[in-house]
Amino acid sequence: MTVEETVAPARSAPPLTVWLALLGALTLWASAFVGISSALADFTPGAISLVRYAVSSVVAVLMWLAYSRRRREKVEVPARRDVWPIVASAFLVVVVYSLGINYGEQSVTPGTASFIAGQAPVFSILLAWLLLRERVAGRGWLGVGIGAAGVVLMLFADQSGGVQINNGSLFVLAATVGECLYFVLSKPLLERYSPHALNAWVTVAGTVMLLPYAGQALSSLASAPTSSILLLVYLGIFPGAVAYLLWNMALAHLSVTATTSSLYALPAITIVMSVLWVDKLPSTLGVIGGLVSLVGAGLVANRQSH
């Protein structure tokens, strides 16, 4: 039994718009890695998450209401059985993922962070093995092993004080695991609700969970330059509300495997943006570890496609 068989029925080839939505989500997320690195100069990690997702919540709700009105449908309300899965999804993708990336990028370059995030297929197969009792063939385990070796190298990347684990890499690693759990958890919800509705519910619920950082956010907003505040508005609208809507639109038509496999492209897009925007490159060890890990992730994806 595979992840695809468990969470999604067989489908015909998806339309071009689905792949364009996926590409749009990846491009916007790549810009988020770079934007967060820049925003950390004026905001704490918690403040970035709260302000960003407060903006995302407003945009996501407006897009959801506009979508419902355009289709002349009643505003969707989640069934009681889906409330806790939605709350859990919000915790995983808004709290765990956003805080993990923000804290991680205090000491990890955007490129290295995106390499670690690109390990989503490896974590997905491990989660399928642990939670769904999915059988993993030899090639799958080989990919997991190679991917793990690459991640270990990246844990020591971007350090200037000798050979030691970069705690920032651990934060990004935790964020990636949280995001993979969100992908698996949200797939069945998208069988019952529109991407617009799920995006709005998850974003608003996650923002409420970030309210303990309100004091930090207000303090940072009072002293931050206008350019940094506008950057957070951008992160909230585009990599936040719009990107997750595009991702959910793709996930509604594609398998979890297909969507997570697309994250291979994330490091390349992020590194190009990082050089152009903030002039930051991963360390040599980070690049080597990232390339090794992508080989492992590629083996995992190839195994899952058979």
ABEGO torsion letter per residue (X at the ends): XBAAAAABBBBBBBBAAAAAAAAAAAAAAAAAAAAAAAAAAABBAAAAAAAAAAAAAAAAAAAAAAAAAAAGBBBBBBBAAAAAAAAAAAAAAAAAAAAAAAAAAAABBAAAAAAAAAAAAAAAAAAAAAAAGBBBBAAAAAAAAAAAAAAAAAAABGBAAEBBBBAAAAAAAAAAAAAAAAAAAAAAAAAABBAAAAAAAAAAAAAAAAAAAAAAAAAAAAABBAAAAAAAAAAAAAABAAAAAAAAAAAAABBAAAAAAAAAAAAAAAAAAAAAAAGBBBBAAAAAAAAAAAAAAAAAAAAAAX
